[in-house]
Amino acid sequence: MLLRNCAGGVVFSGSKVFLLQNEKGEWVFPKGVIKNGDLQSEVALKRVKQEGGIDATIISAAGRTNYEFFSVTRQQPVCNRITWFIMMAPDESFCIGEPAKFLQAGFFSIEEAMEKITYSQDRSLLHVSFMKYKELITIAS
């Protein structure tokens, strides 16, 4: 099995969260593979910028998720281990940076995002991240 370390962002603007719909119709958070000894946080910020056109700021670590799939191109199973960061965007503007990979995107209310998100572990990640985000924003203000 091919193990890949990845990093991504759960990006909030006010009480909304950013999601992307990939070419398979799945609603996901921006993320990417860590290469060349890059830092997890750098990769997460870079993917949020590349995939969503968002200049976000990391405010906290969010946790980790894993998922496995069979790669048809590699002809072997792959396990992605993703380190997530809670991020804050300056506003709700975005621009899909990879139109071949993503069909739609946007900032959604937490309730709407919970309905859209494809995978249960991503819904759990959003729930935990939003609780932490609200707490951090309250402390900071």
N, C-alpha and C positions, 0 to 999 in steps of 0.2 A: 504494500500500500504506500502510495506517495503521501507524505505528510507535508502540508504547507502552512506556514505561520502567516497570518493575515492581521490587518488592523482596520478599524472602521470607526465611524462616528454616528452617534445619536444626536442629531442637531436640532436644537430648540430655538424658536424665536417667539418670545412671549409665552403663550400657553399652547403653541402649535409645534409640531414635529415634522421634519423633512423626510419624505419617502420617495423612492424611485420605483417605477414598474419596469422590470427587465423584459427582454425579448421573449421570455417564456410566460409573461403575464403575471409574474410573481412580484409582490410589493415588498421591497427590502430597504435596508439602510445602506448608504455608501460604504464600500470597503474594498480592500485590495491586498495582494500578496506582498509580503515584506521581502525585498531583494537586496543584495549587495551590502548587507550589514546595516541597512537603514534603521533608524529608531522607529519603534512602534508608533509613537506620537506623530512623527514626521509623515509616515505613510498614511495614517488616518487623516491628517489635515490635507495632504496632497490629494487623496482620493475624493474627499468632500469637495475640494476645489475643482478637480478634473471632471467628476461625474455630475456635480450640481452647480458649479460656478459660484460656490459660496466661500467667502473668506471668514471662516468660523474661528472661534477661540476655544481651546480646551479648558474646561473648568474643573473636571474631575475624571478619574477612571470610572468605568461603568461595570466592568466584569468581563467574563469570557464565555464564548459559546463554541461548540464544535458541530460540524456536520460532515457526513460522508456521502459520496456519490460515485457512480462509475463514469469515468471519462472515456467517451467513445474515441476521441482523438488520441489519447494516450494508451487506450486499451488496458486500463487498470483502475482499481479503486483509488479514490483520493479522499483524504481527510483534511478539511480546512479547520484550523484552530484560530479563532478570531479574538483579538483583544479589542475591547470597545472603549471609547471615550465619550463622555458627556460633553457636548459642545454647545456654544451659544453663537447664533448668527446675529449680525447687526440689524437685519430686517428680514422680510419674507421674500426678497428677490432671489431668483435662481435662474440658471440657464443650463439645460441639459448639454453636457459637454461631449457625450458620446452617443449621438442619435441612433447609431446602428445597434447599440446595446440596450438603450432605454427608450421605452415608448412614451411614458408620461412621468411627471414628477410634480411635487408640490408640498406646501406646508399644510398640514391637516390638524384639526382638533384632535386631542388624545382619543376621544371616543371614536371618531371617524377612522383614525389610524389603526386603532385596535380591531376594527371591522375589516380594514383593508389588508393588514399585514398577513402574509401567507403562512408563516411558520410560527408555531406556538412558542418556541424558545425566543423568537424575536418579540412576541407580545409580552412575554415575561420580562425581557430585557427593557422594553419600553416602560413597563409599569415601574420597575425598580429605578430606572434612570430618571423618570419624571418625578418620583417621590424625592430622590436625592437632589435633582435640579431645583425643585421648589424650596427645599430646605436651604440649599446653598444661596439661592437668590434672596431669600428672606434674611439670611445672615448677612449678606453683602449690603443690603439696603438699609 
